[in-house]
């Protein structure tokens, strides 16, 4: 509970700060609070995931601090809203992209999530996204091309790489990358829409993690047994998976529709079309999960020893 308190405190400090050093301190507190939770199970896979997470977050935090120092040296400003020089602004965006797991700086996220249990994976996939996303929203929107490139790459890689996965935690990791791509894409035009999409994503992902915890499922093959074990839970998880895929008229469709509408209003119909098509990749593996969960039965290993008559 102490570590959870410090997790909340770190995020709150970052939310409340307008000074780079204080925001950096909040991010560091966040990272240091989750590391004991990740390595709590002394399994080699968990220790490996914790080490990878620590190294990537330390690199991102060092880059962010260097960006803030460079900005203070060049402009004399420590305020987050006054990150006006192109060089520190680019460095800060890349550091926050690494912290969030935006493609092409995403390679740590699926590996780390695969090594964690579902409870810690839930915290990493939801709560840990809040503070970096708030900081990214506060940076003055001058690097349109960089943010758009990171966002579009994330939607593509998040969908493409998730197709061939069989482990649920890796599928959720790639789904997270794709959703982050959608949120980051609209961040420069409409921050409230980004946070609406983030709120919807967190609520749906949290419920999905809880469903996987209750069915004790870690791979697609294990999902096949959930219909027989917990039929009511499977019935709830079905619309949830389709909602994450963004199918109308479910809840997950609304943020995507609003994002596409806003992109079209901003005079970017080609980008909107491209992003909408990239969502079809994610749709494939969500349909695969839905099929495994509801339309397949677990294999029956009972050998029939009765003689044939």
LUMKE-897640 format. One record per residue: residue in three letters; x, y, z of N, C-alpha, C in turn. Coordinates in steps of 0.05 Angstrom, whole numbers, plus 5000, padded with zeros to 4 digits. Atoms other than C-alpha are relative to their C-alpha. Example, Ala and Ser with C-alpha at 12.3 -4.5 7.8 and 13.67 -1.06 7.14 Angstrom:
BEGIN
ALA501849765000524649105156501850245000 SER498449764999527349795143498550225014 
This chain:
BEGIN
UNK501749765000500050005000501750255000 UNK498249775000505950465013500950074972 UNK499149955027508450374942497750114983 UNK502349895014501350504915499650295007 UNK500349724991501151144956502150174985 UNK498049855014507751374925499550014970 UNK500949985028505151194856498150234995 UNK502049785002499251654867501350275005 UNK498649744993503752194898501750104976 UNK498349935023508652174839498350124977 UNK501849905022502952264788498850275007 UNK501249754991499752814830502050234998 UNK497949795001506353204835500450094971 UNK499749935028507153164759497650164989 UNK502449865008499953384748500050295010 UNK500149734987500753984795502350184992 UNK497549845004507554224771499950154973 UNK499649855025509054764720503050044996 UNK497149975000516654714734501149734991 UNK499050255010520754194697501349825021 UNK498750174979524753964758498049855017 UNK502150124983518453834799498649784984 UNK501350205017515253464741501849754997 UNK498150225002521553044732500149845026 UNK500050144973521552884807497649825002 UNK502450164999514352644802500249754983 UNK499650235018516052184743501949805012 UNK498150184987522051904781498849855023 UNK501450124977517851774843498149784990 UNK501750195013512851414798501549744992 UNK498450235009518250964768501049845024 UNK498850144977521550804835497949865017 UNK502250124984514750644867499049744987 UNK501150245013512750124814502149784999 UNK497950205003519449764811499849785022 UNK500350214981518549394878497549824995 UNK502450165006511549184856500549814977 UNK499350175023514448904791501749775008 UNK498150214993519948514824499149855026 UNK501050134976515548274882500149704998 UNK499850295004515047574853502849944990 UNK497250035007522247344852500449784979 UNK499850185023521647004785502050124981 UNK498049885019527347084734498850184979 UNK501449845021522347344682499250275010 UNK500849754988519747874730502450185005 UNK497549844994526848094750501050114973 UNK499049915026528748134676498250244990 UNK501949795008522448554661500550265016 UNK499549774982523949014721502550144991 UNK497449885008531149124698499750154974 UNK500549875025528949284627498450265004 UNK501749774995523649764653501650225013 UNK498349804986528550114700501950144981 UNK498049885018533750214646498850194980 UNK501349835020528950494594498950265013 UNK501149764986525550954645502250195009 UNK497749834992532251194671501150164977 UNK499049865024534551354600498150224992 UNK502049805007528051724586500150245020 UNK499949794980528452114652502550174997 UNK497549855004535752304639499850194976 UNK500449835024533952554569498250235005 UNK502049784994528052954596501450215017 UNK498649814983532453274650502050164984 UNK498149865017537753434598498650214982 UNK501649815017532353754553499250245016 UNK500849774983529854184612502450185006 UNK497549844994537054394629500950164975 UNK499249865025538554564556498150244995 UNK501949785005532154974551500550235020 UNK499349794980533955344616502550164992 UNK497549875008540855484589499650184975 UNK500449845024538355734521498150235003 UNK502249794998532156124542499850125028 UNK500349904972532856214618497449935013 UNK502750074990526055884629500049705009 UNK500450284990524355264672497049924997 UNK502950065002516855314658499449804978 UNK500650215020513854714621498750134975 UNK501449875023509455174578501850174983 UNK498149835015515555574556502349844988 UNK498050165014519355004523499950074971 UNK500449895027520155414460502249944981 UNK497850065019526955234432499749734987 UNK500650265014526454684379501649765010 UNK498350234992532354254404499049885027 UNK501050134976530154154477497149904998 UNK502750105004522854094455499949734987 UNK499850265014524653524407501049785020 UNK498950194981528753184462497949925021 UNK502050064979523153244513497749824988 UNK502150165013517952964463501049714997 UNK499050275004522452364447500349855027 UNK499750124973523852244522497349915010 UNK502750074991516352244538498849774983 UNK500950225018515051794477501249745009 UNK498750254989520051294506498749925026 UNK501450074975516651334574497349884995 UNK502750105006509851214543500149734985 UNK499950245017512150674495498950054972 UNK500949945028510451024429502049894980 UNK498250115020513250694367501450244986 UNK498350245000518850664345501649965026 UNK498650034974521050724419498449825018 UNK501950174986516250174439501049735009 UNK499250284998520449544440500249895028 UNK499850104972521149514516497249925011 UNK502750044987513549524530498949724998 UNK501050275000511348834504501649815017 UNK498250184985517448494535499650035030 UNK500449954971516448824603497349905009 UNK502750084992508948704605499849695001 UNK500050305000510047964587501249885025 UNK498650104976514547884648498550065026 UNK501349924975509548174698497549845004 UNK502650124996503447884732497850204991 UNK502149835012496648164711499450255016 UNK500649774983495748634771502050234994 UNK498049795006502349004759499850094971 UNK500449935028501148974684497750204996 UNK502249815001494549344696500950285007 UNK499049744992498149904733501850124978 UNK498249905020503449954679498550094975 UNK501449945025498349964622498150245003 UNK502049784996493750494654501250235015 UNK499249784983496250914712502650134991 UNK497449905007503450984687499950174974 UNK500349845025500851314622499250295006 UNK501249744994497651904658502050235001 UNK498149784996503652324680501450084974 UNK498649915025507652304614498150124980 UNK501949895020501352434573499350295008 UNK500649734992499753054615502350194994 UNK497649845007506953314605500150054970 UNK499949975029506553184531497950204990 UNK502149815007500053584528500850295006 UNK499249734991503454174563502250124982 UNK497849905017509254234513498750164977 UNK501249845023507754794462500049854974 UNK500250175025505254474397501550124976 UNK498549895023510854674349501249774984 UNK498850235015513653984330497849824989 UNK502350165010507453764291500949754985 UNK499150235017511353314243501049775017 UNK498950214983514952934299497849855015 UNK502250124985508652814340498349834982 UNK501750155019504652604279501449754991 UNK498550235009510252134256500049785022 UNK500150194978510551804325497349875003 UNK502850104997502951744328499249804978 UNK500850175022501951444259501649745001 UNK498350244997507850954269498949825021 UNK501150164978504650734335497549864992 UNK502550135008497850604304500549764982 UNK499350225019501050184249501449775014 UNK498550224987506049794291498349865021 UNK501750124979501049694348498149804988 UNK501850195013496249354299501549784987 UNK498550205016501349004255501449795018 UNK498450194984505648694310498249835018 UNK501850154983499648474351498649764987 UNK501450215015496848024296501049725006 UNK498850264998501747454306500449905028 UNK499450074972501647434382498049805011 UNK501850194986498746874425499850065030 UNK500149934971500347154494498350255004 UNK501949784996494947604521501350265009 UNK498749764991499648084556501450154978 UNK498749875023503448214492497950134982 UNK502249895017496948314454499050275012 UNK500849754986494848834507502150224997 UNK497849815003501649164501499950144972 UNK500149885028501049254425497450164997 UNK502549855001493749474434500450275013 UNK499449754985496249994484501650194982 UNK498449845018501450244433498250134978 UNK501949895021495950314379498250225011 UNK501849804988491250684426501550265007 UNK498449774995496851144448500650174975 UNK499649865025498051304375497650184993 UNK502449845005490851534367499950255018 UNK500149784981491251964430502150224993 UNK497849815005497952284411499450154974 UNK500649875026495452434340498250245003 UNK501949784997489852874364500850205022 UNK499149834978493753174423500650294992 UNK499249735009496353774383497650164991 UNK502349855010489353954358497950035022 UNK502249994980484653784416500849835025 UNK499250154976487753584484497649885016 UNK502250134986480853474517499149734987 UNK500750245015479352954463502049775006 UNK497950204993485952604479499449885027 UNK500550104973484052554553497449855002 UNK502550165001477052304536500749724990 UNK499250265011480251744493501649855021 UNK498350144979485251594550498249895022 UNK501950094979479551554601498549754992 UNK501550235011475551084557501849754998 UNK498150225002481750664543500749875027 UNK499350104973483550604617497749845012 UNK502350144989476550404637499649724987 UNK500450255015476049864583502349805006 UNK497750174995483149594594500049895028 UNK500150094972482249564670498049775002 UNK502050214999475849154661501049744987 UNK498950235014479348694611502049855017 UNK498050124983485148574658498749845023 UNK501550134978480248404715498749744989 UNK501150245012476747914668502149784996 UNK497950205004483347574651501049895027 UNK499250094973485147544726498049795010 UNK502050184990478547204742500049734985 UNK499950255015479246694686502849875001 UNK497250094999486746614701501249944973 UNK499150045027488146684627502550174994 UNK497549865008495146864601500549974970 UNK499650045028494646604530497349954986 UNK502550045015489446534475498849725004 UNK501050284996489045774486498449985026 UNK501450024974487045884559497350144999 UNK502649865002481446354538497749824992 UNK502050195010477845774505498449875023 UNK501350134977476245484574498350205016 UNK501449814983473246134601496949994996 UNK502950035005466446024568498749795018 UNK501050224983465545374606500250075030 UNK499649934971468245654672498250225010 UNK501549764992465046344676498450124977 UNK501549915024459646434623499150305002 UNK500949734997457047094652502350204995 UNK497649835004464047404654500750014970 UNK499350015029465247184582498050174984 UNK502049845013458747514562500650305003 UNK499249724995461248174593502550074983 UNK497549955014468148104561499750024970 UNK500449995029465348004491499650294989 UNK500249725011462748724480502450175007 UNK497649844991468848984518502249974979 UNK497950045021473648674467499350144974 UNK500949875025469548924409500050305003 UNK499949714994469249614442502950104997 UNK497249935003476849624447500950014970 UNK499450015029477049454373498850254986 UNK501149755011472850084361497649954982 UNK502350065017466649754331497650165010 UNK502549874992460250174331497949805006 UNK500449754986455750274369501149995029 UNK498950044973460150084429501650255008 UNK498849774989463650574475502750084988 UNK497349955011470650504444499950134973 UNK500349885027467950744377499950315001 UNK500449704998466151454402502650164998 UNK497549845002473251714415501349994973 UNK498750025026475851444349498550164979 UNK501649855018470051744311500450305003 UNK499649714994471052424345502850084991 UNK497249945009478652394330500150024970 UNK500149995030477352244256498650254991 UNK501549765007472252814254501750255003 UNK498349774994477153304286502350024979 UNK497950005020482753094238499050114973 UNK501249905025478053224179499550305001 UNK500449714996476253904207502650164997 UNK497449875001483654074212501249994972 UNK499050025028484353934137502049784995 UNK498250235003487753264144498549744993 UNK501650245006483052764109501749764993 UNK498350235007488752334083501049865025 UNK499050114974491652244153497749865014 UNK502350124987484652094180499449734987 UNK500550265014483551554126502149795006 UNK497850194994490351244138499849895028 UNK500250094972489251214213497649815004 UNK502450184999482250914204500649734989 UNK499350265012485150374159501949845018 UNK498150144982490650224210498549875023 UNK501650124979485050074261499049734993 UNK500950275009483049474218502049785009 UNK498050194991489549134239499449915029 UNK500750064972487649184313497449855001 UNK502650135000480648964296500449704996 UNK499550295005483448294270500649855025 UNK499350164977486748084334497950025023 UNK502250004980480848314377497949804992 UNK501950205009476247894334501049715006 UNK498850264993481147314344499649935029 UNK500450044972480747404419497049945006 UNK502850044996473147454416499249714991 UNK500650275010472746814374501049795020 UNK498850204982477346434422498449995026 UNK501349994974473446674483497149904999 UNK502950065000466346554460499149774981 UNK500950195021466046094399501649734999 UNK498550264999471145544417499549875027 UNK500350154975470645004469502849895008 UNK497450114991476544754512500449714990 UNK499550285008479844104488499349815022 UNK500850214981477143484522502149785000 UNK497850204999482943054545499249745013 UNK500950254987478742514579500049774980 UNK500050235019480241854545497749825006 UNK502450174997474141434533500949715000 UNK499050274998475940744558497849794998 UNK502250195002469040434551500249844974 UNK499850165025469239854501497750064981 UNK502049955020465539964436498149774997 UNK502050225003459139564429498550044975 
